[in-house]
Amino acid sequence: PTGKGVKDNIITFNGVNSNALDMTNIKFMKGTDNLTIVGFSGVGLKTYYWQQHNNVNVNVCGIGILSGGDGSINNPIIAFCKTGLQIGDATNIGSTDRINNLRIEWCEEYGIKR
């Protein structure tokens, strides 16, 4: 939107329960707090550059978290996924991510995959 009085959209995810969340097209955003994602066959949380995600719980997903690069993921708990955490994909190598206090349980194929 353009015109007089139009402001940028600000989206805040605080305490959201979801079955999937793709953050790749939301750039320069803070990220999420207290996010729970359950039961998605694809990627539970896909991050992008400069995002910070705090207290993320991802359960029963194909890939729990697909990390996009140059962001922070603090206190994630990932369980019952095929792949718990995938760092980077074909377009984002994810080599500068900071992941703190990671807990991964009962993943079918990989806990952490690069």
C-alpha angles and dihedrals in degrees: 000000000000136000141076115336096007115140133192116269112255115197120191120192109196120156094353122167111202143155094224140357127191110194097174096103094045102084129187091014125141093237128223141320125203095357122173121192120181135177110003120145094211128039117335098200123008113189133198137199122312096007125135120205120189128193097358118178116193121179136173100004133134091239113010099204127003104198116212106193145275096030139106129246112188126192098351119176114198122182141166095010128134089234117014103200126005114192109211131337136216093303104029120046094196093209096142100051120128115214118183130191094358118188120188123177137178100355116171102219115001134010092196123008129184 
